[in-house]
Amino acid sequence: MDFLFSFDRSREPELAEALARFGPRNRSFQRSYSGGWGVLVTAGMAYPGFETIETDRHIIVVLGGPLPRNDVSIAAGNESDDGTRWILNSWKTHGRVLWSEELVGSFLVFCVDKHDACADVVTDINAFIPAYISDGMDRILGSHSDAVALASGCAYDIDPVSVADFLTFSTVTYPYTMYKAVKYMPPASVTSVSAAGEKRSVVYWRPVERGGFGNISDAADELRAIITANIKRICAGHKRIGLLLSGGEDSRIVAAMIPEQTCAGAVTITDSYNREARIAQAVCRSSGVDWDLLTRTPAHYINHAEESIRLSESHNFFTHAHINGFADHLPSGCRIMGALGADAFCKGVRSKGKPFPFLKIYTRSNDWKFGMVDSGISCMDSVLLRREYFNDDLKAMRPGSWAEWHNLYPACMTAGLSHGIVNRRLFPAYEPFLDGMVVNFSASVPQGWKLNRRLFHRAMRPVLKDTWRIPHGEGWFPYYGNWLNLPVNISNRIIKKIRKKASWKARRNEGSWPIWDNVVADPAYERIRPDEASLESRMLQMGENEALSGILKACEGNRSSNFKLRSLQIELWIMSLDCQKTVKS
């Protein structure tokens, strides 16, 4: 589900049209609620147990499936709205919801108070499901940035700095979006907006650098307990559950933790029945999980690019919409679990340190510019200035590890987490690692503990016991620590370097991700690209020809396949804007 809200009741047609344009084409079910307090439009289906509720005083919308941590009877599938009702009663009636602790998973809660003519927006601890607001007196609130921009009449007032930011880093610096007049609402906060346009946010959590554990063993036990409880809560009351599974270690941990009384059906997506698929199949056999393989062609991401951009939003990289095009092949009528976020929050992969041949040695570093490319893009000074201001806030909270959290907080700063944004729009997706207690845990342990899988391996080694013989997709064995895997890692690095120097091209992709060079080499890539004349004409209509044209031309010489796909996203997004509409002043 997605929503748009305005205090102006007459805006209902614009809100309905905007939401209809940006949802999945075959799932555009809409509902409207209106009165003297304004208008609310929702599109799509709510997670089971979280239907929208309207009372005499309130209307409450819940995006995602935030399960009450300590009450397994709520949102277990018995009632269509008992999860929403639990949140409404706990929050508005009793006034005692601990947003960072009491709910498992990611969420966005929106509530209208009809009597007071005000709206409250609650974002989860890391804004895994983001909310947006337009500038000005006539504010539009919503859960899709492009829909907010279209409904508020500012979809053609594009921010060139954000475009350059995206092309350089694959993300747009918080709190900006691709539109000058649309901004993110803050993470881990309750934001109240009045009919007069006043906005006030109360932050309930910040990733302050603090000590929370005396030793690494206690921290490992705590992490294992959190993930075990999260998976048990997600599976509670369900006889069957789906699982997105790869040949890595995170998804096999989730598979191993599924309670015995719950049957699981796993799906693996690869280019073919390759090494990654065979490993995933072996993991499922060992864990007693049903397994199915879905294969894609090199043109898969290109064929679904336009819809993927709508689903992921213009400022999120569409190549992370891995499930788009396969959603109808997933196990039906059940929750689907993944393992997104384990690397980011439990293994310190976003930590910037001096790279040694086989281990990452932690040092304080400001190497947050790792995603930069030498593109010659204009307005780069403005891009870097935004990131410097953003980093200044992080340094105040985390002076010793701000570089790691530059790509973690909020979630929009990590390109890969847009995978979760797309998934929740396609099916009831549950991520045990994208949870308030996991994020809080990650913020409270020393960064050095997380590096090189030290903490994660100590926490999860007992869970990996049944799959100890099965290697990771990259060849090493998750059950064992770094030193025992050292010979394998050395061999892998040597082989990769030899292949790179010899310019060997693999005929067969053995991993889970596609080979992006093959994607942009497919004829579908050239077919979908807008021609230069059409793109120039569209930018002239928008009044942004000079700035945007300069940025896109600066990108033409970059041969990186990843960069070409980012440029393609910008081109397709610009062409999708309906410039026949009148731009509001």
LUMMARGU-453070 format. One record per residue (C-alpha): residue in three letters; x, y, z. Coordinates in nm, 3 decimals, always signed. Example, Ala and Ser with C-alpha at 12.3 -4.5 7.8 and 13.67 -1.06 7.14 Angstrom:
# LUMMARGU-453070
  guro        x        y        z
   Ala   +1.230   -0.450   +0.780
   Ser   +1.367   -0.106   +0.714
***
This chain:
# LUMMARGU-453070
  guro        x        y        z
   Met   +0.000   +0.000   +0.000
   Asp   +0.095   +0.364   -0.059
   Phe   -0.086   +0.682   +0.041
   Leu   -0.118   +1.054   -0.034
   Phe   -0.278   +1.312   +0.193
   Ser   -0.383   +1.677   +0.165
   Phe   -0.572   +1.909   +0.397
   Asp   -0.747   +2.043   +0.085
   Arg   -1.040   +1.813   +0.012
   Ser   -1.068   +1.935   -0.348
   Arg   -0.730   +1.778   -0.429
   Glu   -0.871   +1.425   -0.435
   Pro   -0.855   +1.384   -0.818
   Glu   -0.488   +1.486   -0.830
   Leu   -0.398   +1.253   -0.544
   Ala   -0.582   +0.959   -0.700
   Glu   -0.422   +1.014   -1.041
   Ala   -0.072   +1.047   -0.894
   Leu   -0.097   +0.722   -0.699
   Ala   -0.241   +0.537   -0.996
   Arg   +0.064   +0.627   -1.204
   Phe   +0.325   +0.494   -0.965
   Gly   +0.198   +0.161   -0.836
   Pro   +0.227   -0.184   -0.994
   Arg   +0.017   -0.174   -1.310
   Asn   -0.200   -0.470   -1.213
   Arg   -0.246   -0.378   -0.845
   Ser   -0.382   -0.023   -0.843
   Phe   -0.675   -0.083   -0.606
   Gln   -0.763   +0.257   -0.452
   Arg   -0.966   +0.388   -0.160
   Ser   -1.044   +0.749   -0.069
   Tyr   -1.140   +0.907   +0.263
   Ser   -1.245   +1.271   +0.282
   Gly   -1.412   +1.525   +0.506
   Gly   -1.371   +1.874   +0.643
   Trp   -1.026   +1.769   +0.761
   Gly   -0.897   +1.695   +0.407
   Val   -0.855   +1.392   +0.182
   Leu   -0.659   +1.068   +0.211
   Val   -0.609   +0.831   -0.085
   Thr   -0.455   +0.485   -0.053
   Ala   -0.351   +0.254   -0.336
   Gly   -0.266   -0.114   -0.321
   Met   -0.333   -0.381   -0.062
   Ala   -0.231   -0.359   +0.303
   Tyr   -0.021   -0.627   +0.468
   Pro   -0.244   -0.897   +0.623
   Gly   -0.364   -0.771   +0.962
   Phe   -0.298   -0.406   +0.877
   Glu   -0.602   -0.283   +0.691
   Thr   -0.677   +0.088   +0.721
   Ile   -0.910   +0.180   +1.008
   Glu   -1.148   +0.478   +1.025
   Thr   -1.315   +0.579   +1.352
   Asp   -1.517   +0.883   +1.452
   Arg   -1.194   +1.067   +1.529
   His   -0.906   +0.896   +1.349
   Ile   -0.802   +0.738   +1.022
   Ile   -0.488   +0.528   +1.053
   Val   -0.283   +0.375   +0.771
   Val   -0.001   +0.127   +0.835
   Leu   +0.255   +0.047   +0.566
   Gly   +0.460   -0.266   +0.614
   Gly   +0.378   -0.535   +0.868
   Pro   +0.510   -0.416   +1.208
   Leu   +0.437   -0.713   +1.434
   Pro   +0.392   -0.650   +1.809
   Arg   +0.705   -0.806   +1.951
   Asn   +0.551   -0.949   +2.268
   Asp   +0.203   -1.045   +2.150
   Val   +0.201   -1.329   +1.896
   Ser   -0.179   -1.329   +1.875
   Ile   -0.181   -0.991   +1.698
   Ala   -0.151   -0.985   +1.316
   Ala   -0.123   -1.363   +1.303
   Gly   -0.378   -1.384   +1.023
   Asn   -0.699   -1.410   +1.221
   Glu   -0.827   -1.054   +1.169
   Ser   -0.779   -0.820   +0.874
   Asp   -0.707   -0.515   +1.089
   Asp   -0.603   -0.635   +1.435
   Gly   -0.246   -0.515   +1.386
   Thr   -0.365   -0.167   +1.290
   Arg   -0.609   -0.162   +1.581
   Trp   -0.334   -0.261   +1.827
   Ile   -0.121   +0.032   +1.710
   Leu   -0.415   +0.275   +1.723
   Asn   -0.514   +0.174   +2.075
   Ser   -0.158   +0.163   +2.208
   Trp   -0.066   +0.497   +2.054
   Lys   -0.374   +0.718   +2.059
   Thr   -0.570   +0.565   +2.347
   His   -0.299   +0.461   +2.592
   Gly   -0.013   +0.676   +2.458
   Arg   +0.263   +0.428   +2.529
   Val   +0.421   +0.284   +2.216
   Leu   +0.798   +0.235   +2.222
   Trp   +0.845   +0.262   +1.847
   Ser   +1.208   +0.147   +1.854
   Glu   +1.139   -0.167   +2.061
   Glu   +0.780   -0.292   +2.051
   Leu   +0.739   -0.357   +1.679
   Val   +0.927   -0.616   +1.473
   Gly   +1.024   -0.499   +1.126
   Ser   +1.001   -0.186   +0.916
   Phe   +0.695   +0.034   +0.907
   Leu   +0.537   +0.370   +0.831
   Val   +0.232   +0.477   +1.029
   Phe   +0.009   +0.766   +0.920
   Cys   -0.281   +0.896   +1.130
   Val   -0.529   +1.177   +1.069
   Asp   -0.701   +1.343   +1.365
   Lys   -1.031   +1.463   +1.220
   His   -1.121   +1.676   +1.523
   Asp   -0.793   +1.866   +1.544
   Ala   -0.733   +1.874   +1.166
   Cys   -0.377   +1.749   +1.196
   Ala   -0.180   +1.454   +1.064
   Asp   +0.089   +1.246   +1.236
   Val   +0.356   +1.045   +1.056
   Val   +0.565   +0.785   +1.239
   Thr   +0.877   +0.657   +1.064
   Asp   +1.061   +0.348   +1.182
   Ile   +1.404   +0.360   +1.343
   Asn   +1.588   +0.394   +1.010
   Ala   +1.310   +0.505   +0.773
   Phe   +1.322   +0.171   +0.589
   Ile   +0.978   +0.276   +0.460
   Pro   +1.022   +0.649   +0.395
   Ala   +0.770   +0.932   +0.406
   Tyr   +0.780   +1.258   +0.209
   Ile   +0.637   +1.607   +0.235
   Ser   +0.612   +1.892   -0.015
   Asp   +0.713   +2.249   +0.064
   Gly   +0.474   +2.540   +0.096
   Met   +0.146   +2.601   +0.273
   Asp   -0.054   +2.346   +0.074
   Arg   +0.150   +2.048   +0.185
   Ile   +0.113   +1.704   +0.033
   Leu   +0.222   +1.408   +0.248
   Gly   +0.283   +1.062   +0.111
   Ser   +0.488   +0.746   +0.086
   His   +0.605   +0.782   -0.276
   Ser   +0.824   +1.079   -0.366
   Asp   +0.724   +1.091   -0.734
   Ala   +0.354   +1.074   -0.647
   Val   +0.395   +1.354   -0.390
   Ala   +0.572   +1.568   -0.652
   Leu   +0.308   +1.503   -0.918
   Ala   +0.015   +1.568   -0.683
   Ser   +0.170   +1.891   -0.554
   Gly   +0.243   +2.024   -0.903
   Cys   +0.621   +2.033   -0.867
   Ala   +0.717   +1.722   -1.062
   Tyr   +0.888   +1.932   -1.330
   Asp   +1.092   +2.145   -1.091
   Ile   +1.382   +1.901   -1.085
   Asp   +1.686   +1.945   -0.861
   Pro   +1.998   +1.914   -1.083
   Val   +2.219   +1.869   -0.776
   Ser   +2.020   +1.560   -0.680
   Val   +2.053   +1.422   -1.033
   Ala   +2.431   +1.468   -1.018
   Asp   +2.434   +1.314   -0.669
   Phe   +2.249   +1.005   -0.791
   Leu   +2.470   +0.961   -1.097
   Thr   +2.779   +0.983   -0.878
   Phe   +2.683   +0.781   -0.570
   Ser   +2.371   +0.580   -0.672
   Thr   +2.182   +0.758   -0.392
   Val   +2.054   +1.109   -0.319
   Thr   +2.172   +1.268   +0.004
   Tyr   +1.911   +1.284   +0.278
   Pro   +1.678   +1.477   +0.308
   Tyr   +1.671   +1.566   -0.064
   Thr   +1.486   +1.395   -0.347
   Met   +1.494   +1.451   -0.722
   Tyr   +1.251   +1.742   -0.675
   Lys   +1.337   +2.080   -0.526
   Ala   +1.008   +2.102   -0.334
   Val   +0.986   +1.743   -0.198
   Lys   +1.188   +1.628   +0.104
   Tyr   +1.216   +1.321   +0.324
   Met   +1.050   +1.323   +0.662
   Pro   +1.299   +1.238   +0.940
   Pro   +1.370   +0.878   +1.047
   Ala   +1.291   +0.751   +1.397
   Ser   +1.045   +1.030   +1.459
   Val   +0.683   +1.127   +1.509
   Thr   +0.608   +1.427   +1.285
   Ser   +0.291   +1.632   +1.328
   Val   +0.163   +1.853   +1.046
   Ser   -0.124   +2.100   +1.094
   Ala   -0.373   +2.233   +0.842
   Ala   -0.190   +2.566   +0.862
   Gly   +0.122   +2.399   +0.725
   Glu   +0.317   +2.391   +1.052
   Lys   +0.545   +2.091   +1.100
   Arg   +0.697   +1.959   +1.421
   Ser   +0.906   +1.643   +1.464
   Val   +0.986   +1.456   +1.785
   Val   +1.280   +1.218   +1.741
   Tyr   +1.255   +0.902   +1.952
   Trp   +1.596   +0.750   +1.864
   Arg   +1.934   +0.852   +1.725
   Pro   +2.236   +0.632   +1.638
   Val   +2.452   +0.777   +1.911
   Glu   +2.791   +0.611   +1.957
   Arg   +2.777   +0.436   +2.292
   Gly   +2.895   +0.122   +2.464
   Gly   +2.634   -0.143   +2.524
   Phe   +2.824   -0.467   +2.590
   Gly   +3.116   -0.569   +2.806
   Asn   +3.255   -0.827   +2.564
   Ile   +3.198   -0.967   +2.216
   Ser   +3.053   -1.297   +2.344
   Asp   +2.766   -1.120   +2.521
   Ala   +2.701   -0.915   +2.209
   Ala   +2.698   -1.229   +1.992
   Asp   +2.448   -1.400   +2.221
   Glu   +2.225   -1.093   +2.210
   Leu   +2.232   -1.072   +1.830
   Arg   +2.143   -1.440   +1.792
   Ala   +1.856   -1.400   +2.041
   Ile   +1.717   -1.098   +1.854
   Ile   +1.719   -1.265   +1.512
   Thr   +1.582   -1.593   +1.650
   Ala   +1.294   -1.408   +1.818
   Asn   +1.223   -1.200   +1.506
   Ile   +1.196   -1.506   +1.282
   Lys   +0.983   -1.689   +1.537
   Arg   +0.750   -1.388   +1.558
   Ile   +0.721   -1.360   +1.179
   Cys   +0.635   -1.730   +1.151
   Ala   +0.392   -1.733   +1.448
   Gly   +0.049   -1.861   +1.350
   His   +0.153   -1.948   +0.995
   Lys   +0.180   -2.303   +0.866
   Arg   +0.375   -2.197   +0.559
   Ile   +0.617   -1.916   +0.479
   Gly   +0.816   -1.810   +0.174
   Leu   +1.187   -1.741   +0.162
   Leu   +1.412   -1.551   -0.080
   Leu   +1.730   -1.757   -0.071
   Ser   +2.073   -1.723   -0.230
   Gly   +2.397   -1.915   -0.200
   Gly   +2.525   -1.683   +0.073
   Glu   +2.526   -1.723   +0.450
   Asp   +2.253   -1.478   +0.560
   Ser   +1.958   -1.645   +0.390
   Arg   +2.070   -1.993   +0.502
   Ile   +2.072   -1.861   +0.860
   Val   +1.713   -1.743   +0.820
   Ala   +1.618   -2.081   +0.671
   Ala   +1.779   -2.269   +0.960
   Met   +1.594   -2.058   +1.218
   Ile   +1.244   -2.119   +1.080
   Pro   +1.048   -2.313   +1.348
   Glu   +0.991   -2.682   +1.281
   Gln   +0.612   -2.646   +1.279
   Thr   +0.632   -2.397   +0.989
   Cys   +0.686   -2.525   +0.636
   Ala   +0.897   -2.307   +0.411
   Gly   +0.920   -2.268   +0.036
   Ala   +1.235   -2.099   -0.091
   Val   +1.291   -1.923   -0.423
   Thr   +1.630   -1.852   -0.581
   Ile   +1.673   -1.614   -0.877
   Thr   +1.976   -1.657   -1.103
   Asp   +2.067   -1.649   -1.472
   Ser   +2.066   -2.029   -1.491
   Tyr   +2.104   -2.347   -1.287
   Asn   +2.453   -2.233   -1.194
   Arg   +2.682   -2.271   -0.892
   Glu   +2.478   -2.025   -0.686
   Ala   +2.158   -2.216   -0.761
   Arg   +2.314   -2.554   -0.679
   Ile   +2.440   -2.423   -0.344
   Ala   +2.096   -2.278   -0.263
   Gln   +1.937   -2.611   -0.349
   Ala   +2.182   -2.794   -0.121
   Val   +2.104   -2.552   +0.163
   Cys   +1.732   -2.618   +0.121
   Arg   +1.782   -2.994   +0.126
   Ser   +1.985   -2.967   +0.446
   Ser   +1.729   -2.735   +0.610
   Gly   +1.419   -2.927   +0.496
   Val   +1.293   -2.638   +0.284
   Asp   +1.113   -2.672   -0.049
   Trp   +1.306   -2.506   -0.331
   Asp   +1.223   -2.347   -0.664
   Leu   +1.450   -2.179   -0.918
   Leu   +1.351   -1.875   -1.123
   Thr   +1.582   -1.784   -1.410
   Arg   +1.618   -1.452   -1.589
   Thr   +1.758   -1.341   -1.924
   Pro   +2.018   -1.063   -1.967
   Ala   +1.732   -0.838   -2.081
   His   +1.523   -0.898   -1.768
   Tyr   +1.618   -0.577   -1.585
   Ile   +1.585   -0.368   -1.903
   Asn   +1.247   -0.515   -1.997
   His   +1.112   -0.421   -1.654
   Ala   +1.309   -0.096   -1.614
   Glu   +1.020   +0.151   -1.646
   Glu   +0.803   -0.027   -1.392
   Ser   +1.102   -0.086   -1.162
   Ile   +1.177   +0.288   -1.161
   Arg   +0.817   +0.361   -1.065
   Leu   +0.831   +0.105   -0.785
   Ser   +1.170   +0.206   -0.648
   Glu   +1.110   +0.583   -0.697
   Ser   +1.324   +0.811   -0.909
   His   +1.603   +0.860   -0.651
   Asn   +1.656   +0.487   -0.582
   Phe   +1.856   +0.270   -0.824
   Phe   +1.615   +0.048   -1.017
   Thr   +1.865   -0.239   -1.062
   His   +1.790   -0.345   -0.704
   Ala   +1.432   -0.433   -0.805
   His   +1.539   -0.796   -0.839
   Ile   +1.194   -0.942   -0.772
   Asn   +1.004   -0.724   -1.018
   Gly   +0.879   -0.955   -1.290
   Phe   +0.888   -1.259   -1.062
   Ala   +0.639   -1.161   -0.791
   Asp   +0.364   -1.379   -0.938
   His   +0.593   -1.685   -0.912
   Leu   +0.657   -1.649   -0.539
   Pro   +0.473   -1.871   -0.289
   Ser   +0.121   -1.730   -0.273
   Gly   -0.089   -1.650   +0.033
   Cys   +0.200   -1.637   +0.279
   Arg   +0.462   -1.405   +0.421
   Ile   +0.791   -1.387   +0.231
   Met   +1.113   -1.353   +0.432
   Gly   +1.453   -1.232   +0.316
   Ala   +1.787   -1.160   +0.477
   Leu   +1.843   -0.801   +0.369
   Gly   +2.057   -0.585   +0.596
   Ala   +2.272   -0.846   +0.769
   Asp   +2.587   -0.730   +0.591
   Ala   +2.518   -0.364   +0.656
   Phe   +2.423   -0.377   +1.023
   Cys   +2.601   -0.686   +1.156
   Lys   +2.924   -0.720   +0.956
   Gly   +3.047   -0.365   +0.918
   Val   +3.069   -0.389   +0.539
   Arg   +3.004   -0.013   +0.518
   Ser   +3.307   +0.058   +0.737
   Lys   +3.579   +0.240   +0.556
   Gly   +3.931   +0.126   +0.640
   Lys   +4.264   +0.056   +0.480
   Pro   +4.218   -0.241   +0.245
   Phe   +4.470   -0.518   +0.308
   Pro   +4.494   -0.820   +0.076
   Phe   +4.263   -1.050   +0.270
   Leu   +4.124   -0.862   +0.571
   Lys   +3.977   -0.517   +0.626
   Ile   +4.172   -0.349   +0.905
   Tyr   +3.971   -0.081   +1.082
   Thr   +4.100   +0.275   +1.088
   Arg   +3.922   +0.605   +1.127
   Ser   +3.861   +0.716   +0.775
   Asn   +3.674   +0.976   +0.575
   Asp   +3.669   +0.756   +0.267
   Trp   +3.295   +0.799   +0.219
   Lys   +3.360   +0.912   -0.139
   Phe   +3.420   +0.554   -0.245
   Gly   +3.124   +0.561   -0.483
   Met   +3.252   +0.858   -0.678
   Val   +3.345   +0.839   -1.044
   Asp   +3.556   +1.079   -1.247
   Ser   +3.267   +1.195   -1.461
   Gly   +3.321   +1.567   -1.498
   Ile   +2.965   +1.628   -1.381
   Ser   +2.877   +1.991   -1.322
   Cys   +2.758   +2.118   -0.981
   Met   +2.977   +1.858   -0.811
   Asp   +3.079   +2.114   -0.550
   Ser   +2.714   +2.140   -0.445
   Val   +2.685   +1.761   -0.425
   Leu   +2.990   +1.733   -0.202
   Leu   +2.877   +2.024   +0.014
   Arg   +2.546   +1.845   +0.082
   Arg   +2.733   +1.532   +0.182
   Glu   +2.969   +1.729   +0.405
   Tyr   +2.675   +1.886   +0.591
   Phe   +2.519   +1.544   +0.625
   Asn   +2.845   +1.405   +0.762
   Asp   +2.873   +1.689   +1.015
   Asp   +2.551   +1.568   +1.179
   Leu   +2.681   +1.210   +1.183
   Lys   +3.014   +1.316   +1.334
   Ala   +2.827   +1.477   +1.625
   Met   +2.654   +1.146   +1.697
   Arg   +2.928   +0.900   +1.602
   Pro   +3.271   +1.068   +1.605
   Gly   +3.460   +0.738   +1.573
   Ser   +3.245   +0.556   +1.316
   Trp   +3.058   +0.823   +1.122
   Ala   +3.199   +0.699   +0.788
   Glu   +3.026   +0.363   +0.835
   Trp   +2.693   +0.524   +0.917
   His   +2.715   +0.761   +0.624
   Asn   +2.581   +0.471   +0.419
   Leu   +2.343   +0.336   +0.684
   Tyr   +2.142   +0.615   +0.844
   Pro   +1.882   +0.674   +0.720
   Ala   +1.819   +0.379   +0.489
   Cys   +1.800   +0.596   +0.175
   Met   +2.178   +0.644   +0.193
   Thr   +2.233   +0.277   +0.100
   Ala   +2.145   +0.199   -0.260
   Gly   +2.091   -0.172   -0.197
   Leu   +1.817   -0.118   +0.058
   Ser   +1.585   +0.001   -0.220
   His   +1.545   -0.375   -0.278
   Gly   +1.324   -0.378   +0.032
   Ile   +1.127   -0.074   -0.088
   Val   +1.031   -0.256   -0.408
   Asn   +0.956   -0.584   -0.235
   Arg   +0.706   -0.439   +0.009
   Arg   +0.513   -0.290   -0.284
   Leu   +0.486   -0.630   -0.453
   Phe   +0.418   -0.876   -0.169
   Pro   +0.413   -0.901   +0.213
   Ala   +0.791   -0.889   +0.263
   Tyr   +0.946   -0.943   +0.607
   Glu   +1.314   -0.880   +0.681
   Pro   +1.434   -1.005   +1.023
   Phe   +1.751   -0.792   +1.002
   Leu   +1.567   -0.469   +0.911
   Asp   +1.434   -0.427   +1.262
   Gly   +1.461   -0.158   +1.526
   Met   +1.639   -0.380   +1.777
   Val   +1.896   -0.488   +1.515
   Val   +1.972   -0.127   +1.419
   Asn   +1.994   -0.027   +1.785
   Phe   +2.223   -0.325   +1.848
   Ser   +2.447   -0.226   +1.557
   Ala   +2.476   +0.127   +1.694
   Ser   +2.579   +0.004   +2.040
   Val   +2.863   -0.237   +1.956
   Pro   +3.219   -0.129   +1.868
   Gln   +3.280   -0.106   +1.497
   Gly   +3.589   -0.328   +1.522
   Trp   +3.382   -0.620   +1.651
   Lys   +3.173   -0.625   +1.335
   Leu   +3.462   -0.628   +1.089
   Asn   +3.568   -0.951   +0.918
   Arg   +3.253   -1.133   +1.043
   Arg   +3.395   -1.161   +1.397
   Leu   +3.075   -1.077   +1.580
   Phe   +2.840   -1.225   +1.322
   His   +3.029   -1.554   +1.295
   Arg   +3.040   -1.594   +1.672
   Ala   +2.667   -1.527   +1.692
   Met   +2.555   -1.748   +1.404
   Arg   +2.803   -2.038   +1.401
   Pro   +2.567   -2.267   +1.602
   Val   +2.293   -2.199   +1.344
   Leu   +2.524   -2.293   +1.055
   Lys   +2.607   -2.636   +1.195
   Asp   +2.378   -2.833   +0.962
   Thr   +2.522   -2.666   +0.650
   Trp   +2.888   -2.675   +0.748
   Arg   +2.985   -2.871   +0.436
   Ile   +2.812   -2.630   +0.198
   Pro   +3.028   -2.344   +0.069
   His   +2.929   -1.984   +0.016
   Gly   +2.858   -1.882   -0.342
   Glu   +3.208   -1.728   -0.349
   Gly   +3.373   -2.052   -0.239
   Trp   +3.450   -2.002   +0.130
   Phe   +3.265   -2.180   +0.414
   Pro   +3.038   -1.969   +0.640
   Tyr   +3.056   -2.219   +0.928
   Tyr   +3.426   -2.148   +0.975
   Gly   +3.604   -1.831   +1.080
   Asn   +3.833   -1.605   +0.882
   Trp   +4.159   -1.791   +0.943
   Leu   +4.032   -2.130   +0.828
   Asn   +3.884   -1.962   +0.518
   Leu   +4.206   -1.775   +0.447
   Pro   +4.347   -2.021   +0.186
   Val   +4.018   -2.015   -0.006
   Asn   +4.000   -1.636   +0.001
   Ile   +4.361   -1.606   -0.115
   Ser   +4.294   -1.844   -0.404
   Asn   +3.978   -1.657   -0.505
   Arg   +4.156   -1.322   -0.509
   Ile   +4.445   -1.458   -0.716
   Ile   +4.209   -1.613   -0.970
   Lys   +4.006   -1.291   -0.998
   Lys   +4.321   -1.084   -1.056
   Ile   +4.449   -1.323   -1.321
   Arg   +4.117   -1.317   -1.502
   Lys   +4.102   -0.938   -1.485
   Lys   +4.455   -0.895   -1.624
   Ala   +4.394   -1.153   -1.893
   Ser   +4.062   -0.987   -1.980
   Trp   +3.881   -1.318   -1.953
   Lys   +3.510   -1.298   -2.003
   Ala   +3.303   -1.559   -1.824
   Arg   +3.062   -1.728   -2.060
   Arg   +2.844   -1.838   -1.773
   Asn   +2.743   -1.631   -1.473
   Glu   +2.788   -1.848   -1.163
   Gly   +2.665   -1.589   -0.910
   Ser   +2.330   -1.453   -0.800
   Trp   +2.372   -1.103   -0.940
   Pro   +2.368   -1.049   -1.316
   Ile   +2.680   -0.947   -1.505
   Trp   +2.594   -0.584   -1.573
   Asp   +2.821   -0.569   -1.878
   Asn   +2.599   -0.835   -2.034
   Val   +2.287   -0.639   -1.940
   Val   +2.396   -0.319   -2.117
   Ala   +2.533   -0.521   -2.411
   Asp   +2.190   -0.677   -2.473
   Pro   +1.999   -0.522   -2.768
   Ala   +1.714   -0.440   -2.529
   Tyr   +1.931   -0.169   -2.368
   Glu   +1.964   +0.031   -2.689
   Arg   +1.599   -0.023   -2.779
   Ile   +1.472   +0.126   -2.453
   Arg   +1.703   +0.429   -2.446
   Pro   +1.533   +0.754   -2.553
   Asp   +1.692   +0.917   -2.857
   Glu   +1.881   +1.241   -2.796
   Ala   +1.630   +1.462   -2.979
   Ser   +1.334   +1.335   -2.776
   Leu   +1.525   +1.381   -2.452
   Glu   +1.628   +1.737   -2.543
   Ser   +1.269   +1.819   -2.640
   Arg   +1.135   +1.689   -2.310
   Met   +1.392   +1.890   -2.110
   Leu   +1.304   +2.203   -2.306
   Gln   +0.939   +2.154   -2.208
   Met   +1.049   +2.131   -1.847
   Gly   +1.259   +2.447   -1.865
   Glu   +1.561   +2.251   -1.739
   Asn   +1.743   +2.194   -2.067
   Glu   +2.076   +2.360   -1.987
   Ala   +2.143   +2.213   -1.642
   Leu   +2.021   +1.859   -1.705
   Ser   +2.163   +1.842   -2.056
   Gly   +2.507   +1.939   -1.926
   Ile   +2.495   +1.672   -1.658
   Leu   +2.385   +1.396   -1.896
   Lys   +2.640   +1.489   -2.161
   Ala   +2.915   +1.472   -1.900
   Cys   +2.816   +1.110   -1.843
   Glu   +2.834   +0.998   -2.205
   Gly   +3.202   +0.909   -2.194
   Asn   +3.176   +0.687   -1.887
   Arg   +3.194   +0.325   -1.994
   Ser   +3.101   +0.167   -1.661
   Ser   +2.794   -0.052   -1.707
   Asn   +2.668   +0.052   -1.365
   Phe   +2.699   +0.417   -1.460
   Lys   +2.524   +0.358   -1.793
   Leu   +2.230   +0.206   -1.607
   Arg   +2.212   +0.505   -1.373
   Ser   +2.208   +0.736   -1.676
   Leu   +1.937   +0.520   -1.832
   Gln   +1.727   +0.559   -1.519
   Ile   +1.752   +0.938   -1.534
   Glu   +1.664   +0.942   -1.903
   Leu   +1.361   +0.715   -1.862
   Trp   +1.244   +0.911   -1.559
   Ile   +1.265   +1.243   -1.746
   Met   +1.075   +1.096   -2.041
   Ser   +0.804   +0.967   -1.807
   Leu   +0.719   +1.314   -1.677
   Asp   +0.394   +1.441   -1.826
   Cys   +0.493   +1.790   -1.943
   Gln   +0.151   +1.861   -2.090
   Lys   +0.031   +1.950   -1.742
   Thr   +0.049   +2.305   -1.611
   Val   +0.324   +2.359   -1.360
   Lys   +0.197   +2.527   -1.044
   Ser   +0.382   +2.838   -0.936
***
